[in-house]
Amino acid sequence: MNLSKFTTRSQLRRAPLYQTTHSFRRTALTRMSDAGIPLRHIQEISGHRTLAALERYLGVTEKQKQNAILAVLLLKLLIFQ
């Protein structure tokens, strides 16, 4: 939907709930990744030709960072027991 018929881009940016289809798409893809859906599947669902193209859309959440750090720490504990 082309919102330019109704308002200017600067008016949209000032709106309290400014969202674009891009931001909705990015959120959906990031949430799929958070849910543990394999990246290859997300790539197919989203229509990206390559994983590199998909990675540009994925956000890194604080939860993902914390889980990655926890995984490294657990691996370290298992290796050095």
C-alpha positions, 0 to 999 in steps of 0.5 A: 500500500502506498501511503504517500497518497495520504501523508508525507514521509516526514509526517509518517516518521513523526507518527507514534506508531510508525511502521513500514512493511520492511519493519514488520518483515524484519520483526517476523523474520527475527521472531522466526529465528528466535523460535529456532526455525532453521535459517534455510527454512526462513530463507525459503519462506522469505524468498531471499536468494541467499543466506547472506541476503537474509542475514541483512534482514535479521535483527540480533535481539538481546535474548539471542546475545544472552543465549549465545553467551550462555551456550559458550559458557556451557560448552566451556564447562563441558570441555574443561570438566 
